[in-house]
Amino acid sequence: MTSFSHAADGADGSGPVVKLRRVEKLYRAGDVEVRAVRGVTLDVARGDFVAIMGASGSGKSSLMNILGCLDRPTSGEYILDGTSVAGEDGRRLAVLRSSKLGFVFQSFNLLSRTSAVENVELPMLYAAKLVAVAERRRRATEALELVGLRARIHHLPSQLSGGQQQRVAIARALVNRPQILLADEPTGNLDSRTSVEIMGLFQELNDSGITVIMVTHEPDVAAYCKRVLVMRDGMAISDTRNEERRSAAAELAGRGRVAREACLS
């Protein structure tokens, strides 16, 4: 069992938005019991940017499902922005998800026959508080502008590149103005340059105050985060700060400079 309490280092000092205390997750299949998460204690401060790493079967996805209120811990305590999740019913958990959390997935999960702006509007259709049609369109357009896709709002996913589709997915995650952005392998289906662009967007969003928690198996991607948590056999075995974390903006600027010099030579 490993406990980490230094998450507030480098954040804004307002206290953790996520608190896990001795969290366990057990799955049973007949007589077989699998301990997917084993006694994890963890704080994530507001404004932090955390990468969760680990091999397949390490427990990182199970931990992410708990953080996203998609699954309940078998034991232990999860406090999300001051609310203890364990005692909440399904309806209340849905409200917590829609009001406090935004989700970004590896496979984008966009509706293929629906425009970018309509895809981004979807979370507002299921929000606890009804959002008027005009306000949905305004907020969806604003979210797409934030991720650099104002000129593509009426395009279908098939008319967008992989990176643009992921940007639509990020805009959709942001449209309900969440406090925490949860990303599961968000660069897994992208080429290296597009991956850097997406990590640059995450860094910009994090700099604006959004807490980001990301699952990745790629050390190069984790290097853009402020903090790296490594899982093994359901336990958090290390938790370190990236003292010299990579800047996606600087890397993209450097690549552009090299390309320009190559054209002039």
MILO-120886 format. One line per 2 residues: number of its first residue (from 1); for each residue y, x, z of N, C-alpha, C, O, CB. Coordinates in steps of 0.02 Angstrom, whole numbers. Atoms other than C-alpha are relative to their C-alpha. Last residue first. Glycine has a CB too. Layout:
% residues N
NUM) Y,X,Z,Y,X,Z,Y,X,Z,Y,X,Z,Y,X,Z ~ ... .
This chain:
% residues 265
265) 25,-68,14,1286,929,-2401,-29,6,-70,-52,60,-90,-52,21,52 ~ -55,-43,24,1395,775,-2387,-25,69,-21,11,105,-55,53,7,54 .
263) -27,27,63,1252,650,-2376,53,46,-30,62,48,-91,30,-70,12 ~ 51,-10,51,1163,757,-2245,25,-25,-68,11,5,-120,-66,-37,19 .
261) -2,-70,19,1322,766,-2142,-50,15,-55,-37,56,-100,-14,44,60 ~ -61,-12,40,1335,577,-2143,3,72,-23,22,85,-81,63,-16,41 .
259) 8,31,65,1153,558,-2088,61,12,-45,54,27,-104,-12,-74,8 ~ 47,-41,39,1175,685,-1948,-8,-28,-70,-10,10,-119,-68,4,35 .
257) -36,-62,18,1330,593,-1885,-45,44,-43,-22,73,-93,23,38,63 ~ -47,16,53,1239,425,-1889,37,62,-24,49,69,-84,49,-51,24 .
255) 38,10,62,1093,498,-1791,47,-16,-58,37,8,-114,-51,-58,9 ~ 24,-65,24,1213,566,-1661,-39,-7,-64,-32,34,-109,-43,33,53 .
253) -58,-35,28,1301,398,-1643,-20,67,-28,5,87,-81,54,9,54 ~ -15,32,64,1133,314,-1621,60,32,-34,61,40,-95,12,-75,9 .
251) 51,-19,48,1085,439,-1487,13,-30,-69,6,4,-120,-70,-21,25 ~ -11,-70,19,1249,420,-1394,-50,22,-53,-33,58,-99,-4,46,61 .
249) -61,-3,41,1235,230,-1395,13,71,-24,31,81,-82,60,-25,40 ~ 16,23,68,1054,238,-1334,61,5,-45,54,24,-104,-26,-72,2 .
247) -50,47,24,1104,343,-1184,-16,-19,-71,-13,23,-116,72,30,6 ~ -23,-5,68,955,427,-1102,51,-54,-16,46,-110,9,-59,-4,-48 .
245) 28,50,46,937,435,-914,32,5,-69,90,25,-75,8,-71,28 ~ -30,-16,64,980,596,-826,-27,-48,-53,-58,-27,-102,-14,75,-20 .
243) -64,-32,-13,950,550,-644,37,18,-64,99,21,-65,-11,63,42 ~ -15,-42,57,816,427,-696,69,31,10,120,2,-7,-2,-40,-67 .
241) -62,12,35,772,362,-523,5,48,-59,-13,106,-54,61,8,47 ~ -48,-55,7,593,363,-463,62,-24,-38,59,-71,-77,-32,59,-36 .
239) -62,36,14,463,242,-395,56,53,-2,74,81,50,15,-56,53 ~ -61,-41,-1,283,298,-384,60,-42,-20,54,-92,-56,-7,61,-47 .
237) 16,-67,-24,111,227,-346,60,48,-2,58,100,30,-56,29,-42 ~ -57,-39,23,149,41,-353,-8,71,28,-3,81,88,68,-31,23 .
235) -46,-27,-49,-24,-33,-330,58,36,-33,51,64,-88,-36,48,48 ~ -34,52,-36,-129,-148,-438,51,23,51,83,-19,83,-50,-41,34 .
233) 50,38,-39,-249,-12,-493,34,-51,45,13,-62,102,-42,48,43 ~ 69,-21,13,-102,95,-551,-45,-39,47,-34,-41,107,-8,78,10 .
231) 55,37,-30,81,44,-568,-67,32,-18,-77,57,-73,1,-74,-23 ~ 65,-10,32,230,158,-602,-54,-36,40,-60,-28,101,-17,76,-6 .
229) 53,18,-48,407,102,-560,-66,6,-37,-76,-25,-89,10,-72,30 ~ 67,9,28,544,187,-663,-50,-11,57,-56,31,102,-20,61,-43 .
227) 52,-8,-51,731,173,-623,-68,-15,-32,-73,-59,-74,12,-47,61 ~ -25,-36,-58,894,179,-718,-56,21,48,-48,68,87,51,-43,37 .
225) -11,41,-60,815,134,-884,27,42,57,23,104,55,-66,-35,21 ~ -65,32,5,836,225,-1050,17,-41,63,74,-63,71,2,-45,-61 .
223) -52,-49,-13,693,345,-1008,71,-28,-6,119,3,16,-8,58,-48 ~ -18,0,-72,576,196,-995,56,48,15,92,38,64,-61,18,42 .
221) -39,60,-12,581,183,-1185,22,-3,73,79,-21,87,-41,-63,-19 ~ -63,-8,36,525,363,-1212,46,-60,10,107,-53,14,-12,11,-74 .
219) -48,-40,-40,394,342,-1075,67,9,-34,119,11,0,-30,68,13 ~ -27,-57,36,313,201,-1177,49,39,44,102,12,61,35,-23,-64 .
217) 49,-54,-8,198,81,-1084,25,64,-32,-10,114,-34,-68,-20,-31 ~ 11,-42,59,337,-44,-1055,-55,50,15,-64,71,72,65,35,-21 .
215) 66,-30,4,376,-188,-937,-6,40,-64,11,15,-118,-56,-54,4 ~ 35,-5,64,561,-219,-913,-68,32,9,-75,84,41,41,41,-49 .
213) 65,-25,-19,668,-278,-768,-45,-3,-62,-53,-56,-91,-31,-42,60 ~ 53,-1,52,852,-298,-809,-63,30,30,-61,84,61,23,41,-62 .
211) 58,-39,-23,989,-351,-687,-55,-4,-52,-70,-59,-76,-25,-25,69 ~ 65,35,0,1142,-415,-780,-54,48,24,-58,105,1,-17,-27,-70 .
209) 18,28,-66,1308,-337,-726,-67,-36,3,-88,-56,57,51,-47,21 ~ -41,59,-12,1398,-297,-890,-18,-36,65,15,-83,86,-6,-49,-58 .
207) -67,-23,-20,1323,-122,-887,47,-58,15,95,-50,53,30,44,-55 ~ 6,-24,-69,1151,-204,-890,68,24,25,86,11,83,-51,56,4 .
205) 6,59,-42,1198,-301,-1046,-5,20,73,25,-13,116,-62,-41,-20 ~ -65,35,-1,1260,-142,-1129,-2,-61,45,44,-72,84,20,-20,-71 .
203) -45,-40,-42,1102,-48,-1078,69,-32,4,100,-33,57,6,71,-28 ~ 18,10,-70,994,-189,-1147,46,40,46,67,15,99,-74,20,12 .
201) -23,67,-19,1090,-182,-1311,-17,-15,72,24,-42,109,-32,-53,-47 ~ -73,-4,-7,1064,6,-1321,29,-67,20,75,-70,61,31,23,-65 .
199) -12,-29,-67,879,-22,-1287,75,10,12,99,4,69,-37,68,7 ~ 14,52,-49,877,-140,-1437,11,27,71,37,-8,114,-72,-26,-8 .
197) -53,50,3,962,-10,-1547,-9,-54,52,38,-75,85,3,-32,-70 ~ -58,-29,-33,842,126,-1488,58,-50,-1,94,-55,49,21,66,-36 .
195) 13,-1,-71,695,14,-1532,59,29,39,78,3,91,-63,41,15 ~ -15,67,-25,771,-20,-1702,-12,-3,75,24,-38,111,-42,-52,-36 .
193) -73,10,1,774,167,-1736,18,-68,29,65,-73,69,27,7,-71 ~ -34,-41,-50,594,192,-1678,75,-11,1,105,-16,55,-15,73,-14 .
191) 0,-71,18,515,46,-1771,46,38,48,81,8,89,23,10,-73 ~ -58,-24,37,490,-120,-1681,-8,74,-18,-42,111,17,63,-11,42 .
189) 10,15,71,338,-221,-1626,56,28,-44,64,6,-101,-5,-75,-10 ~ 68,-14,22,324,-149,-1450,-13,-11,-73,-55,23,-102,-47,-42,38 .
187) -5,-43,60,512,-140,-1421,-69,12,-31,-75,53,-77,32,67,18 ~ -46,27,50,523,-287,-1299,6,41,-63,31,16,-113,67,-7,30 .
185) 10,-42,59,364,-237,-1204,47,-21,-57,24,-35,-112,-74,-5,-24 ~ 70,-23,3,389,-382,-1081,-12,36,-66,-18,4,-118,-49,-59,9 .
183) 21,-18,68,574,-406,-1041,-70,30,1,-82,79,37,50,49,-32 ~ 67,-27,-3,638,-497,-887,-25,11,-71,-27,-35,-111,-48,-48,39 .
181) 33,1,65,827,-523,-883,-67,35,8,-70,93,27,45,35,-55 ~ 50,-51,13,895,-565,-711,-30,-11,-69,-47,-67,-87,-56,-2,54 .
179) -17,-59,-39,1054,-657,-661,-47,58,-16,-28,116,-11,-3,-15,75 ~ 43,-19,-56,1033,-784,-799,27,60,38,68,98,13,-70,16,-25 .
177) -38,-45,-43,1174,-855,-905,-41,21,62,-20,9,118,65,-33,22 ~ -9,36,-63,1078,-1002,-981,33,44,54,35,26,113,-67,-25,25 .
175) -43,58,11,1107,-925,-1153,10,-42,63,62,-74,70,-29,-43,-54 ~ -65,-4,-34,1047,-752,-1106,38,-65,3,86,-71,41,42,51,-35 .
173) 10,-16,-71,861,-768,-1146,65,-2,39,64,-15,99,-33,67,7 ~ 32,60,-30,902,-855,-1311,-11,11,75,-1,-35,115,-67,-15,-35 .
171) -53,51,-6,1021,-712,-1354,-28,-63,32,5,-93,75,30,-16,-69 ~ -42,-21,-56,880,-589,-1317,57,-50,11,72,-68,68,28,71,-11 .
169) 38,13,-60,762,-684,-1432,39,19,63,36,-15,114,-67,37,-2 ~ -1,73,-10,894,-686,-1568,-36,-17,64,-13,-59,103,-32,-37,-61 .
167) -67,15,-24,912,-497,-1544,9,-76,11,40,-97,59,53,26,-49 ~ -1,-15,-72,724,-481,-1560,69,-13,30,74,-33,88,-21,73,11 .
165) 38,52,-35,732,-573,-1726,-1,14,75,5,-33,115,-71,-3,-28 ~ -44,59,-5,871,-456,-1783,-36,-57,35,-5,-93,74,22,-22,-70 .
163) -51,-13,-50,764,-304,-1741,47,-59,9,68,-75,64,40,61,-19 ~ 31,1,-66,616,-375,-1836,51,10,55,50,-23,107,-53,53,4 .
161) 43,-58,-13,725,-411,-1988,-30,-7,70,-10,-50,109,41,66,-6 ~ -27,-51,-45,791,-587,-2019,-49,58,7,-110,48,2,16,-30,69 .
159) -55,-31,36,762,-711,-2161,32,57,40,84,84,20,52,-52,-17 ~ 28,-35,58,590,-760,-2095,54,36,-41,38,79,-81,-37,-49,-45 .
157) 30,-64,-20,673,-801,-1927,-27,40,-59,-23,101,-59,-56,-12,49 ~ 67,10,-29,780,-933,-2014,-29,67,20,-8,119,-6,-47,-36,-51 .
155) 59,-29,33,964,-893,-2042,-64,-20,37,-65,-26,98,6,77,-4 ~ 36,53,35,1101,-1011,-1980,-61,26,-38,-93,-12,-75,46,-34,-48 .
153) 19,55,-45,1169,-895,-1845,-41,-54,-35,-80,-89,-2,61,-30,31 ~ 69,19,16,1162,-739,-1955,-21,-64,38,-81,-79,41,-48,56,18 .
151) 7,16,72,1346,-692,-1970,-69,-26,-18,-81,-44,-75,16,61,-41 ~ -42,58,17,1373,-702,-1781,-9,-21,-73,-7,-81,-88,74,16,13 .
149) 30,40,54,1224,-588,-1752,42,-60,-20,14,-111,-42,-70,-22,21 ~ -18,-25,66,1294,-445,-1648,-27,-38,-58,-36,-10,-112,-21,69,-6 .
147) 51,-47,23,1205,-476,-1482,12,21,-73,-32,52,-104,-70,-32,6 ~ 8,-53,-50,1359,-553,-1400,-51,52,-24,-43,112,-10,-21,-29,67 .
145) -55,-47,10,1396,-653,-1557,-7,60,46,6,117,27,68,-34,12 ~ 16,-37,61,1224,-732,-1541,55,50,-18,41,104,-44,-12,-47,-58 .
143) 54,-47,-16,1262,-779,-1361,-20,41,-60,-33,101,-54,-62,-38,27 ~ -28,-54,-41,1429,-856,-1411,-52,52,17,-39,112,15,31,-29,65 .
141) -39,-42,46,1346,-957,-1548,29,59,37,29,115,11,56,-41,-34 ~ 49,-35,41,1218,-1023,-1423,35,47,-49,13,104,-59,-44,-50,-39 .
139) 30,-52,-41,1356,-1065,-1298,-51,40,-40,-57,101,-31,-33,-30,62 ~ -50,-50,-18,1458,-1161,-1426,-31,59,37,-17,117,21,56,-30,41 .
137) -14,-39,60,1307,-1251,-1498,51,55,15,44,111,-9,27,-45,-57 ~ 60,-39,18,1246,-1306,-1328,16,45,-59,0,105,-59,-60,-46,-15 .
135) 1,-57,-45,1424,-1360,-1280,-60,44,-13,-55,106,-8,0,-23,73 ~ -53,-46,21,1435,-1471,-1433,1,63,44,12,118,19,68,-34,2 .
133) 16,-30,65,1267,-1551,-1396,52,52,-20,35,107,-40,-6,-54,-53 ~ -21,40,57,1303,-1583,-1211,-11,39,-65,-12,101,-66,73,-20,6 .
131) -56,-33,34,1204,-1484,-1083,16,-39,-63,-28,-52,-104,-17,75,-16 ~ -7,14,71,1095,-1583,-962,62,33,-29,116,29,0,2,-75,-12 .
129) -60,40,12,1072,-1499,-794,10,-8,-75,12,41,-112,63,34,33 ~ -1,53,-51,896,-1441,-750,60,-46,-10,56,-106,2,1,30,71 .
127) -37,-18,-61,887,-1344,-913,2,-60,47,-1,-118,26,71,24,-17 ~ 45,8,-57,752,-1393,-1038,33,19,66,0,24,118,-62,43,-10 .
125) 32,66,4,864,-1427,-1188,-43,-13,61,-56,-71,79,-41,-5,-64 ~ -46,49,-28,971,-1279,-1135,-27,-71,-4,-5,-115,33,67,4,-36 .
123) 3,1,-73,823,-1162,-1161,46,-52,32,32,-77,86,16,68,27 ~ 59,32,-31,812,-1219,-1344,-1,2,76,-15,-50,106,-62,34,-25 .
121) -17,61,-37,990,-1179,-1399,-58,-27,41,-47,-64,89,23,-53,-48 ~ -36,-20,-61,946,-1000,-1448,18,-61,42,23,-55,104,63,39,-18 .
119) 47,-34,-45,815,-1061,-1571,33,17,67,4,9,120,-28,63,-33 ~ 41,53,-29,942,-1182,-1644,-53,29,46,-70,-1,98,-33,-43,-56 .
117) -40,35,-51,1066,-1040,-1669,-40,-56,33,-32,-68,93,63,-28,-31 ~ -12,-44,-57,935,-932,-1756,38,-38,55,19,-35,114,40,61,-21 .
115) -50,-52,10,880,-1073,-1870,9,41,64,-13,21,118,66,-30,-22 ~ -61,17,-37,718,-1169,-1843,48,59,-5,28,116,1,-16,-15,74 .
113) -38,45,43,569,-1170,-1960,66,-20,31,97,-69,10,-42,-62,-15 ~ -8,-26,68,487,-1015,-1882,43,-44,-45,77,-18,-90,-67,9,-32 .
111) 26,54,42,513,-1061,-1700,17,15,-73,75,23,-91,29,-69,22 ~ -49,44,32,543,-893,-1615,-35,-55,-39,-89,-44,-66,47,41,-45 .
109) 12,71,-16,417,-815,-1496,55,-46,-26,78,-90,10,-8,-9,75 ~ -61,38,15,491,-637,-1510,-6,-75,18,39,-103,49,18,7,-74 .
107) 12,34,64,317,-555,-1508,56,-48,-20,48,-88,-66,-64,-39,4 ~ 14,-46,55,360,-425,-1377,-3,-35,-67,20,-8,-118,-66,36,13 .
105) 69,-18,10,439,-552,-1260,-8,47,-60,36,51,-103,-43,-63,-10 ~ 5,-29,67,612,-578,-1185,-71,27,-8,-96,63,35,53,57,-11 .
103) 62,-33,20,633,-695,-1036,5,25,-72,27,-10,-117,-60,-47,7 ~ 5,2,72,792,-748,-944,-60,42,-21,-72,95,8,65,25,-34 .
101) 39,-49,37,791,-789,-760,5,-12,-75,8,-68,-98,-73,-4,22 ~ -9,-68,-25,910,-871,-635,-33,53,-44,-17,112,-38,-26,6,69 .
99) -67,-15,-24,942,-1048,-695,11,73,17,68,96,14,15,-42,60 ~ -51,15,50,793,-1087,-806,70,21,22,112,35,-20,0,-74,-16 .
97) 10,-38,63,664,-997,-700,58,-12,-48,85,36,-77,-66,-19,-33 ~ -16,-70,-14,732,-1065,-535,-5,42,-64,38,84,-78,-47,29,54 .
95) -73,-4,-7,732,-1243,-605,21,73,13,71,96,-16,24,-45,58 ~ -28,6,68,552,-1222,-664,76,5,1,106,35,-43,-21,-67,-32 .
93) 10,-64,34,505,-1158,-492,28,-1,-70,56,48,-94,-75,18,-1 ~ -51,-46,-25,584,-1313,-415,-7,69,-32,43,102,-45,-4,5,75 .
91) -65,21,28,479,-1426,-526,55,48,22,97,68,-18,17,-72,22 ~ -6,-17,71,319,-1331,-488,67,-18,-30,94,20,-71,-54,-33,-38 .
89) 47,36,43,341,-1339,-299,14,18,-73,61,54,-89,5,-75,11 ~ -30,45,49,429,-1205,-197,-53,-34,-42,-104,-4,-60,48,38,-44 .
87) 2,70,-22,353,-1133,-38,26,-50,-51,28,-109,-36,38,-7,62 ~ 67,23,-18,306,-962,-109,-3,-75,17,-51,-108,0,-26,39,59 .
85) 34,33,55,471,-932,-198,-64,-35,21,-83,-86,-7,-15,49,-55 ~ 71,-18,-6,576,-891,-46,-40,-41,-50,-41,-102,-46,-25,-11,72 .
83) 46,56,-4,756,-912,-107,-72,25,4,-93,65,-38,8,-47,-60 ~ -5,34,-64,887,-778,-69,-47,-59,9,-49,-88,64,68,-24,9 .
81) -70,17,-12,910,-719,-248,6,-44,63,42,-94,62,30,-35,-60 ~ -40,-6,60,722,-722,-275,70,-25,14,80,-85,24,-33,-39,-59 .
79) -66,31,-9,620,-692,-118,42,16,-61,57,74,-75,35,24,66 ~ -45,-15,55,435,-657,-146,64,-40,12,63,-101,15,-32,-18,-70 .
77) -61,38,8,322,-649,6,41,25,-59,47,85,-70,42,3,64 ~ -62,-38,0,143,-595,34,60,-45,-15,52,-106,-21,-3,56,-51 .
75) -28,-9,-67,-17,-682,-15,61,45,-6,74,74,-58,-53,31,48 ~ 52,26,-44,-101,-752,-171,22,6,73,8,-38,114,-66,37,-11 .
73) 41,-50,-35,62,-722,-265,-53,-35,44,-40,-88,71,44,47,42 ~ -15,-7,-71,116,-866,-376,-41,56,30,-99,65,11,-12,-66,37 .
71) 60,-1,-41,122,-860,-565,20,11,72,73,40,86,-50,56,-24 ~ 51,29,43,255,-895,-696,-67,-3,35,-113,-38,13,-6,40,-65 .
69) 19,66,-27,391,-868,-567,-48,-37,-46,-50,-98,-47,62,-43,13 ~ -27,53,42,457,-725,-675,-17,-70,22,-2,-118,-13,-26,10,-69 .
67) -73,-6,0,431,-595,-539,32,-56,-40,87,-79,-23,21,68,-28 ~ -23,21,-66,252,-657,-517,76,2,3,108,-46,27,-29,44,55 .
65) 9,72,-3,218,-645,-703,22,-29,67,50,-84,70,-73,-19,-13 ~ -54,31,38,294,-470,-703,-5,-76,1,45,-111,5,0,25,-73 .
63) -61,-5,-41,176,-416,-564,58,-33,-36,98,-67,-4,16,73,15 ~ 8,48,-54,27,-481,-663,61,1,45,84,-52,68,-64,16,42 .
61) -12,66,29,91,-387,-816,-8,-54,54,30,-103,54,-48,-13,-58 ~ -71,9,16,109,-225,-717,15,-69,-29,66,-98,-13,22,54,-50 .
59) -32,52,-40,-60,-238,-633,71,-14,-19,103,-57,12,-3,18,71 ~ -32,-30,-58,-135,-74,-693,32,-51,46,46,-37,104,52,50,-22 .
57) 37,15,-61,-258,-160,-809,31,27,63,1,22,116,-68,26,-7 ~ 29,67,2,-188,-77,-965,-43,-11,62,-84,31,79,-41,-10,-65 .
55) 51,10,52,-99,82,-912,-22,-73,0,-6,-111,46,-60,46,11 ~ 69,-5,-23,60,80,-809,-47,-13,-58,-29,-45,-107,-13,-48,57 .
53) 47,-34,45,248,63,-819,-70,0,30,-79,-9,90,23,71,-14 ~ 66,2,-33,377,-53,-743,-50,27,-50,-60,-1,-103,-19,-73,23 .
51) 58,1,44,552,-5,-804,-63,-1,43,-69,39,90,0,62,-47 ~ 65,-26,-22,696,-55,-691,-51,-5,-55,-60,-57,-86,-24,-37,62 .
49) 36,3,64,880,-79,-732,-66,37,12,-68,98,14,42,33,-59 ~ 47,-55,14,981,-118,-575,-33,-10,-68,-29,-64,-97,-53,4,56 .
47) -27,-49,45,1136,-229,-574,-46,59,-13,-26,107,-46,63,25,26 ~ -39,30,54,1086,-327,-421,29,56,-43,57,105,-17,56,-46,28 .
45) -70,16,-13,963,-225,-320,32,-33,-60,11,-24,-117,39,63,20 ~ -39,-14,61,775,-232,-344,71,-23,13,83,-83,25,-32,-36,-63 .
43) -66,29,5,674,-217,-183,30,19,-68,23,76,-90,47,24,58 ~ -48,-25,49,486,-187,-180,67,-37,7,68,-97,17,-27,-8,-71 .
41) -64,14,-32,333,-207,-72,54,34,-40,51,93,-55,0,24,75 ~ -62,-30,26,170,-214,-170,60,-25,40,70,-85,47,9,-16,-75 .
39) -46,-18,-53,12,-251,-69,65,33,-22,86,83,7,-33,44,48 ~ 25,-18,-66,-116,-246,-207,57,23,46,76,81,45,-53,55,-5 .
37) -57,-30,-35,-84,-335,-371,-20,10,72,-46,-35,105,64,-45,-6 ~ -46,-23,53,-228,-373,-491,62,33,29,87,81,0,21,-58,-43 .
35) -64,-7,-35,-360,-383,-354,49,30,-50,54,91,-57,-7,45,65 ~ -42,-53,27,-507,-447,-456,66,0,38,100,-51,40,11,-9,-77 .
33) -70,3,-24,-643,-547,-370,38,61,-27,17,118,-18,3,-3,78 ~ -38,-61,9,-811,-578,-456,73,-11,21,104,-60,2,-3,23,-74 .
31) 5,-41,-61,-924,-713,-387,42,63,-4,44,102,44,-73,18,12 ~ 66,5,-30,-871,-840,-518,-1,38,66,38,25,111,-55,26,-47 .
29) 40,26,55,-712,-775,-596,-73,-2,24,-109,48,21,8,45,-66 ~ 73,7,-10,-587,-749,-456,-31,-30,-62,-7,-80,-88,-15,-43,61 .
27) 30,46,48,-411,-681,-473,-74,-2,13,-105,50,27,16,22,-73 ~ 72,-2,10,-316,-605,-327,-19,-51,-53,6,-107,-54,-37,-14,66 .
25) 22,51,47,-130,-567,-321,-74,10,-14,-95,62,-41,42,3,-66 ~ 67,-7,27,-56,-478,-172,-12,-55,-51,14,-110,-45,-54,-3,58 .
23) 24,51,48,126,-456,-120,-70,19,-26,-81,76,-47,49,-7,-58 ~ 73,-2,-5,160,-351,35,-33,-53,-45,-77,-90,-24,-22,-12,74 .
21) 26,-27,-63,345,-400,35,-76,-9,2,-101,-65,9,33,-35,60 ~ 72,12,-7,434,-424,-131,-22,33,65,-3,89,80,-39,29,-61 .
19) 33,-31,-57,624,-440,-134,-73,-21,0,-89,-80,4,35,-21,68 ~ 72,10,-3,724,-473,-292,-27,37,61,-12,96,72,-35,25,-65 .
17) 9,66,29,914,-497,-296,-74,-18,-2,-92,-76,-7,30,-3,-71 ~ 51,12,51,931,-351,-177,-1,-71,-25,6,-118,14,-67,17,28 .
15) 65,20,-27,1096,-321,-88,-49,-18,-55,-30,-32,-112,8,-58,46 ~ -3,68,-24,1278,-318,-140,-67,-26,25,-72,-84,43,25,-46,-55 .
13) 0,4,-72,1282,-128,-150,1,-70,28,8,-79,89,58,36,26 ~ -66,18,-24,1335,-119,-332,3,-12,75,57,-28,101,25,-61,-36 .
11) -18,68,19,1187,-18,-392,65,-19,37,98,24,65,-57,-50,16 ~ -28,3,67,1169,172,-389,17,-70,-22,47,-77,-76,-47,30,-48 .
9) -35,-61,20,1051,173,-243,26,-9,-71,-12,-25,-117,-47,61,5 ~ -72,12,3,1010,-9,-202,39,62,-21,98,57,-38,25,-24,66 .
7) -22,29,63,829,17,-250,75,-9,-6,103,-10,-61,-32,-66,-10 ~ -61,-35,20,796,137,-106,31,-31,-63,72,1,-95,-15,72,-12 .
5) -59,36,-24,674,24,-13,65,32,-24,119,15,1,0,-3,75 ~ -59,-34,24,503,65,-84,61,-39,22,62,-101,17,-1,10,-77 .
3) -63,36,-10,340,21,-1,58,42,-23,61,102,-9,8,-20,75 ~ -59,-41,7,166,73,-54,62,-42,7,65,-97,-19,0,37,-67 .
1) -59,43,0,0,0,0,62,44,0,69,89,42,0,-48,62 .
